[in-house]
Amino acid sequence: MSYYRHHVFFCTNKREDGRESCANCGASEARAYVKDRVKGLGLAGKGGVRINNAGCLDRCSEGPVVVVYPDETWYTYVDSEDLDEIIDEHLVNGRKVERLMLDEE
């Protein structure tokens, strides 16, 4: 068994050359929101869920982007309702949120 049941990485990259990046889409705020909600639900910590920043995940054009491991599930999101759905369905109930999933490439 791994240390965390789920490890969630939020791309918070900011591209300085003007190309689209997750930081321009409120990724840091989204990460903070999810981290607080996961803690509030008692899911954080060993055997639970870990929320982390990530550098560029190289999919910013599809972003903002979040990836859940060990499930290797890539999501995009628009607002806190999307993030809540990822938390409630994927992290709590183990069901992937297909409407928010990015295509595997």
SEFI-662629 format. One line per 3 residues: their letters; for each residue y, x, z of C-alpha. Coordinates in Angstrom, 3 decimals, always signed. Example, Ala and Ser with C-alpha at 12.3 -4.5 7.8 and 13.67 -1.06 7.14 Angstrom:
# residues 2
AS	-4.500:+12.300:+7.800 ~ -1.060:+13.670:+7.140
//
This chain:
# residues 105
MSY	+0.000:+0.000:+0.000 ~ +3.459:+1.299:-0.839 ~ +6.204:+1.676:+1.743
YRH	+8.134:-1.256:+0.223 ~ +6.625:-4.361:-1.315 ~ +9.533:-4.453:-3.775
HVF	+12.095:-1.822:-4.659 ~ +15.104:-3.320:-6.462 ~ +17.470:-1.089:-8.429
FCT	+20.903:-2.265:-9.548 ~ +22.510:-0.302:-12.336 ~ +26.029:+0.381:-11.070
NKR	+26.904:+2.857:-13.796 ~ +30.477:+3.131:-15.074 ~ +30.822:+4.646:-18.519
EDG	+34.086:+6.499:-18.867 ~ +34.128:+6.338:-22.675 ~ +34.876:+2.604:-22.807
RES	+31.383:+1.416:-23.746 ~ +29.998:-1.565:-21.879 ~ +28.586:-0.689:-18.478
CAN	+27.120:-2.591:-15.582 ~ +29.952:-1.536:-13.258 ~ +32.348:-3.514:-15.449
CGA	+30.272:-6.630:-14.743 ~ +30.520:-6.553:-10.943 ~ +27.204:-4.783:-10.366
SEA	+28.277:-3.168:-7.075 ~ +29.348:-6.524:-5.678 ~ +26.114:-8.126:-6.895
RAY	+24.076:-5.395:-5.220 ~ +25.962:-5.882:-1.945 ~ +25.394:-9.644:-2.157
VKD	+21.637:-9.244:-2.701 ~ +21.344:-6.597:+0.015 ~ +23.052:-8.866:+2.537
RVK	+20.976:-11.881:+1.551 ~ +17.699:-9.939:+1.681 ~ +18.612:-8.678:+5.167
GLG	+19.593:-12.194:+6.233 ~ +16.214:-13.515:+5.108 ~ +14.438:-10.820:+7.128
LAG	+12.925:-9.252:+4.012 ~ +14.467:-5.776:+4.306 ~ +12.663:-2.713:+5.563
KGG	+9.181:-1.250:+5.637 ~ +6.666:-3.509:+3.956 ~ +9.481:-5.612:+2.553
VRI	+12.300:-5.176:+0.084 ~ +14.637:-2.241:-0.518 ~ +17.863:-2.744:-2.507
NNA	+19.323:+0.387:-4.144 ~ +21.998:+1.604:-6.513 ~ +20.845:+3.280:-9.667
GCL	+22.667:+5.441:-12.117 ~ +22.534:+4.420:-15.724 ~ +19.299:+2.645:-16.605
DRC	+20.301:+2.915:-20.283 ~ +20.375:-0.839:-20.874 ~ +24.025:-1.523:-20.028
SEG	+24.528:-3.317:-23.347 ~ +22.127:-5.974:-22.009 ~ +23.687:-5.943:-18.571
PVV	+24.351:-6.182:-15.902 ~ +20.846:-4.944:-15.261 ~ +18.511:-4.956:-12.266
VVY	+14.888:-3.806:-12.203 ~ +12.228:-4.746:-9.670 ~ +9.388:-2.318:-8.909
PDE	+6.455:-2.026:-8.696 ~ +6.448:-5.061:-10.998 ~ +8.466:-3.246:-13.692
TWY	+10.480:-6.423:-14.244 ~ +13.911:-6.078:-15.823 ~ +16.528:-8.768:-15.304
TYV	+20.060:-9.542:-16.251 ~ +22.254:-11.955:-14.314 ~ +25.587:-13.710:-14.554
DSE	+26.378:-14.913:-11.045 ~ +25.131:-15.311:-7.492 ~ +23.051:-18.329:-8.507
DLD	+21.043:-16.099:-10.856 ~ +20.685:-13.503:-8.106 ~ +19.549:-16.166:-5.640
EII	+16.912:-17.280:-8.125 ~ +15.618:-13.715:-8.459 ~ +15.486:-13.390:-4.667
DEH	+13.877:-16.773:-4.031 ~ +11.413:-16.771:-6.889 ~ +10.496:-13.124:-7.425
LVN	+11.067:-11.395:-4.104 ~ +10.004:-14.260:-1.833 ~ +7.470:-16.210:-3.896
GRK	+6.184:-13.550:-6.302 ~ +7.086:-15.520:-9.449 ~ +9.040:-13.776:-12.185
VER	+12.173:-15.539:-13.421 ~ +11.457:-15.600:-17.133 ~ +14.837:-16.998:-18.207
LML	+16.576:-13.916:-16.739 ~ +14.054:-11.309:-17.870 ~ +14.993:-8.701:-20.445
DEE	+12.578:-7.966:-23.246 ~ +10.396:-4.934:-22.707 ~ +11.356:-2.241:-25.139
//
